[in-house]
Amino acid sequence: MTSTRSSWTGYRGRGVGKALLGEAERAASERGVSVLHAGILTLNQDAVGFYASAGYGPRGTMLRKELGTPG
């Protein structure tokens, strides 16, 4: 199995993500959406940097707790 991250490495820095995000934002705006949220793990600094460069900023805090495996 190939990870998604390694599959897309060759496209980094070519503007593909920026173009896709721009198109998604345009389509959302045309449909009356006024706010978009991007759920990103804090440890994924590449993604955090990408969305920050597109104008996204922090909004609130999401907390979680793992309870273990049932049974």
N, C-alpha and C positions, 0 to 999 in steps of 0.2 A: 504494500500500500504506500502510495506517495503522499506526503503531506501537502496541503494546499499552499503553505508558505513556500516550500521549495519549488513548487510548480510555477509560481508567479514571480520568482526572483528575477528572471530575465526581463521582466517588464518594468521593474523599478526605475524611476527617474525618466520615463518616457512620456509621462503625461496621461497615461491610460486611466489611472485612478481619478485624476483631476477631471478628465473629460466625463467619466461615468458619473462622478458625484455631481458635476455641473448639470448634466442631463437629468439626473434624478431630482435635483433641486428645481430645475425649470419645470419638469412635469408635475411635481408636487404643487408648485406655485400656481400653475395653470388650473389646478383642481381645487384651489382655494385653501391649501395648506399654508399656514403662516409660521409654523415652528417645526423644526426637525430635531430629533434627538439621535445621537450616535452612542450606542452602548459599547464601550471599549474597556478592556481590562487595563488597569493602571500600569501593570508590568509591561504592556505592549507599547513601549515608548515610540516605536516607529509609527504606529497608528495614531497615538496621541498627537505626535508632531504633525502628521498628515492632516488630521481634522483641524488642529489649531491653525495651521497655515491656510485653511479654507474658511477661517472665521468662526469656527466652533469653539466654545469655551465651557468651562466647568459649570455645572448646574446641580446643586444638591449632592447628596451622598447616598449610595446604595450600599446597604449592609446585608450580609448573609451569614448563615450559620449552618454548617454541615452536621447532620444528626447521625450520620453513619448509615449502615445498611439495615433495612428492616428485616426482622425475623432472626 
